[in-house]
Amino acid sequence: MDEVVEFVKSTDGTLAVMPGPGDGSPEIAWGDVFFYYAPDGTMPKATQPFATIVTKNYPDDERSQLDRPGSFRVNVAAGKPAFVEWTGHQPGEPADDVDPSVPDTIFAHPVYGSLGWLAVVNPGPATTQVTRNMLRKAYELARSRYERRMSI
């Protein structure tokens, strides 16, 4: 998990938000990481992260079985082309997706797959490079959205 965090934080303008005790964040988010494109270093308003890392099950999101010791899931808004490439279907279309509890496998996010998010539990030899590529693409998409908003 630390390798993923360091990789994403190394991109210019990325803000990694790591909720914890005393910062006003909900307790369920403690230990997770939320990545935003924020070149001014300020938490953006009304924008979603381009990627997250979750370390536990959330209500209505238990299928990845993140209650197993050492488990975490990288979630990425990698864009529609990447989603279709990895899942074989459009976001929101029904499909027989991969079991979201299998480590080192790319799959449609169990909750946000309909919005085009991809995920991987404990990236390993089969998915480390792919995960980095997806994170890089999600970063580029977030940066482009930010630049468009700033030019208006």
C-alpha positions, 0 to 999 in steps of 0.5 A: 500500500505504501508503494501505491501511495508514494507512486501517486503522491509523486505526481505533480499537483496531487493531494493525498488525504489520509483521514485520521483521529482528530481531523474531523473526518468520519472514523470509517475513513481513518486509514484510507487514502483519497487522491485529488488533483489539487495543485494549490495543495487545498482540498478541492470542493465539489470534486471527487478523488481520482483514486482511493485506497480503502483498508476495510469493508464499508457498509454495502461494500463487503464483497472485496473482503477487506477484513482479511489481514493486510488487505486493501483495495486500490480504486481508480477512475481510469476512464471509460476506455480502460474500463471497457478494456478491462471488463469487456463491457460499458459502465453500468451494463450488467456483466459477469465480473471477476470476483472482487475478493481475488487479490491481484486482479483488475475488476469493476469496482463493486459499488462504483463500477457503474460510474467507470471505476476499476479496482484491484485488491492487493496489487501484485505481480500481475497488476502492479504495472497495470495499476500504475498505468490506470493511476497515471491515466486517472491523474491525467484525466483529473488534471485535464478536468481541473484545467478546463474548470480553471479556463472558464 
